[in-house]
Amino acid sequence: MTLKELNFFYCLSENPQVTQVAKELNISQSAISLAIKSLEQKLGESLFDRVGKKLVLNERGRFFKEQTYAHYVALKDAQTLFQTNQLAGRLNIAASKTISNYLMPDIYFNFLATHKEVSFDINSINSTQIIEQIVNSKLDIGLIETNLSHSNIIKEHLCDDELIIVTSDKNSPRKLFIDTIEKKWILREVGSGTREIFIDRLGDMAKELDIFMELHSFQEIKSILLKNPNTISAISRVAVEKELKAQTLFEIKLINIEFKRAFSLIYHKDKSKSLLFNTFIAFLKKSLQT
């Protein structure tokens, strides 16, 4: 049944004169009659007694009205809200660990503080998982830190980032060739954008690394580094800014190797772009580029 059919039904339940109702609604009598017949066919029984030119609500019609009118009003209210507030809604977003932990909290908060009828479903997973969920249309927006080329995904640049090499060993040289580092490497898990950028950039040299541990959390990695000067990691600069300033971690610059990368926004090429979708993306880009 449709809202139009229900609207005609409730109007006729208050005024059995089809001619008058048609005039009030500015439609033809036949349109009303067809709509009521359609509603009755869907319900499997008559709701009105046909008395001359009148449609008089019968006992089943009265019962139907009692049971449905409150729900109809709620649906109409929802329709009005939806049409008048196009920035109301829920976005399903997933961000990689670096972006989620160090860039997004304030952005989420500031957007929600401005748009009271918006909500987010927020996930923090690695870039590979985000890409998979975007392809399968399980996410509206993905925020990743890895390279991507996929025919079903649109990718837009957000901002630039840099991976750096850090250790808690304050006596370590500040410039080294990677093959002269004699420390245990603590890296992110397979599938993370941070790890993929690091390993891809090293190429064949990655085979010589002493990868001692693989962890899912930057906090876990930093905890290991801080307690064990014989360990080392490749990590986003934004993830260790506080530790670098406090001089509890120290950067080692690799000779002839840099790890530049971009943070990207992705979504499915067939994703419909609502006003809410476009407004949030514009807000996100402005926040990260200022």
Secondary structure as UniProt FT lines:
FT   HELIX           3..14
FT   HELIX           18..25
FT   HELIX           29..43
FT   STRAND          48..51
FT   TURN            52..53
FT   STRAND          54..57
FT   HELIX           59..84
FT   TURN            86..87
FT   STRAND          89..95
FT   HELIX           97..102
FT   HELIX           104..114
FT   TURN            116..117
FT   STRAND          118..124
FT   HELIX           127..135
FT   TURN            136..137
FT   STRAND          141..144
FT   TURN            151..152
FT   STRAND          153..167
FT   TURN            170..171
FT   STRAND          175..176
FT   HELIX           178..180
FT   STRAND          184..188
FT   TURN            190..191
FT   HELIX           193..202
FT   HELIX           203..208
FT   STRAND          211..215
FT   HELIX           218..227
FT   TURN            229..230
FT   STRAND          231..236
FT   HELIX           237..239
FT   HELIX           241..246
FT   STRAND          250..254
FT   TURN            255..256
FT   STRAND          259..268
FT   TURN            269..270
FT   HELIX           275..288
//
